[in-house]
Amino acid sequence: MKDMNILIVGVGGQGTLLASVILGKIALEEGYDVKLAEVHGMAQRGGSVVTHVRISENEVRSPLIEEGGADVILAFEELEAYRWIPYLKRDGVIFVNTQQIRPMPVILGTADYPEDVLGFLQENANKVTSLPALDIAAECGSAKAVNTVLLGAMAKELPFSKETWIRQIESTVKPKFIELNKQAFEKGYQA
Amino acid sequence: MEKKIMLGNEAFARGAFEAGVRVVSSYPGTPSTEITETAAGYEEMYVEWAPNEKVATEVAVGASIGGARALSCMKHVGLNVAADPFFTAAYTGVTGGLVLLVADDNGCHSSQNEQDSRYHGRGAGVPVLEPANAQECKDFMKFAYEMSEQYDTPVLIRSNTRVSHSRGIVTVEERQEHEVKPYKKNIPKYVAMPAMAKKLHIAQEKRLNQIQEDSKEYAINKMEINDKKIGIITSGICYQYVKEALPEASVLKMGIINPLPKALIEEFAAQVEEVYVIEEGNPFFEEQIRAMGLPAKGKDMFTIQGEYSANMIRKAFTGKEPEHAPAQEAAGRPPLMCAGCPHRGLFYILAKLKKTVLGDIGCYTLASLPPTSAMDACLCMGASITMAHGFEKARGKDAAKDTVAVLGDSTFFHSGITGLVNMKYNQSAGTVIILDNRITGMTGHQDNPSTGKNAKGEPAPAIDIAGIARACGVEHIVEVDPFDLPAVEKAVKEETAREELSVIITKRPCALIVKQPNIPHLVTDACKNCRKCMDIGCPAIEIAEGRPVIIAESCVGCGLCKDVCPFDAIKEEVK
């Protein structure tokens, strides 16, 4: 693998940061250079959030992935996948949680939630993997594990071993949530 | 040596730790907050949250006079608050090394403006360093302490959102202890009164000239001569964008950005055909470089607004853009007050009573968004109180009856108290509402004087807000539970009607700290679709098939919607 740009998008509070931290540790362990960029503060309060993960054999310069630069988009929510699609390379792939969280302008009726997001993604990505990560996480015992379910789905397609993923999940989440997250990762991996 | 992935801000804290810093005093502010939070985890350093940046900076100055290495961190607008001690500490210099760290917010991710703090460094006459990645955050911090003690000056480190909030690989080293230097009384150095200050000013000029001369040797500057057609002068995060976009170009990356390393700039310019300056924000470098007589291009190609990117720079130089799917018109997702925020109800009441709301910085600024739209102005920390006073003086006491100032507990301690003293002293009839959520919310839950804990999480005295209001001479102080909407409405009506100064304190901890009962509510068949529940702007309520429904996984069971429903149609879910 020469380099890999992964854009993680979702809604503030969905746990997008954990996914990037785990990816960063894996890259470090495997001897790559890595940079991660994230959003704190105001946008975290239910806003649209994005985390950039850049992994490379060479020195990573900018911490940001820009339009047309992502090999992978990991989307925690459909509208966010739709919003960030210009960031995907023409031959990029998307993993999307089939959850819809309506933003306030949609709730108030001043904007529409897009129809058939998955169809749109299919047209604009090389490959789309969709899964009901929230339901899967709930089956594992906590809706909060949605991030590890999605990591599991993505892990299958990335060039890092399953053991590495699990080791870094163990080193990152709180001890009492390790079993839950390992189970969630496995279910995502199998999905 | 161990390698770790660190946030830029964590690396700054690590740098301070390794540099032997003993005292850290800061006020939280995005994107600087995590430096002090991380520092608090190191036992070897005394770390505190101060009520504001002026206090924090003065504490750090005092620690430096006392012989210890000291640090104060803040966001860009915080440096305005700290400007008073900063500008004079730039004259007096230091005993223990003194570093101020300021984090700008190009792109306004979480701020009220895009202020360019480099001008503060130049205005004050202190050296300014600017790192470009997490490793440099740590390295520059350590270098800043060496500089500070070598030249007898405070040093300003300038970061921004992308440097502070990006993670990268950092090599960590051991802490080098720096013992507290013996204290020696030195009136000419530390008592800044006119006769001394004039001499100190001369000394400052000399030291800046010395730094400028020495700066060509600093390892923190990098000159990379490649293709000589394009020569780019840059610093900080822009260096990364330039390297990404134009890997062939020659680059001068300045690590010190005040005073500018002029000898290096001249040497660089002599080797390249065209000089371009790439800097986010104002033409700070460009104007100085042009004043050196060099024909540099910069703001004729790039805007002063927002963040730059590799794509933007590539397009400007090569006209090329990567292929990608066109941007879609996607519904915006503005940030919101959280589901279950106990203070949402107050804004519902203020909107209902059609009050003019002079607002303040923090989570509560979000009440300005629809559907509550319950805010008329927001300027800076503490300005709700003072603007309300000015509004009343302009429009008279009757206007005061329709006007309130609204701010949070941390903001009140930051710079609300002096405004309240002013209101009392200058006989305002206004109403100040302090939303006491027992934490500094928007920046990610830092303790403050009201929380009963200090920056290290240890028990600390909790300062009573009502007690302060009383001490300021306020006679009408009402404390209400914001979940008790009728009591909130009554308090707002009574206190605004009163022709005397009042303070209302709505008291409930942040919903993210103290969880609500967490029994989701649901809309029953008794719903008449009046949509009153939509007026509170709760993200857990939406319209589905033409009627309000509550999203069970978002609802935390605060019951605010139940309280505003005129038909008693919202109930707790029975499990």
Interface residues (C-beta under 8 A of the other chain):
Chain A: V11 G12 S20 V21 G24 K25 L28 D33 V34 K35 L36 A37 E38 V39 H40 G41 M42 A43 Q44 R45 G46 G47 S48 V60 R61 S62 P63 L64 E66 E67 G68 G69 L79 E80 Y82 R83 I85 P86 Y87 L88 K89 R90 R102 P103 M104 P105 V106 I107 L108 G109 T110 A111 D112 Y113 P114 F120 N124 L134 A143
Chain B: K3 K4 I5 T30 P31 T33 E34 H109 S110 N133 R162 H165 S166 R167 G168 I169 I237 Q240 Y241 K243 E244 S309 A310 N311 E321 P322 E323 H324 A325 P326 A327 Q328 A330 A331 G332 R333 P334 P335 L336 M337 C338 C363 L366 L369 P370 P371 M442 T443 G444 M534 G537 P539 I541 E542 I543 E553
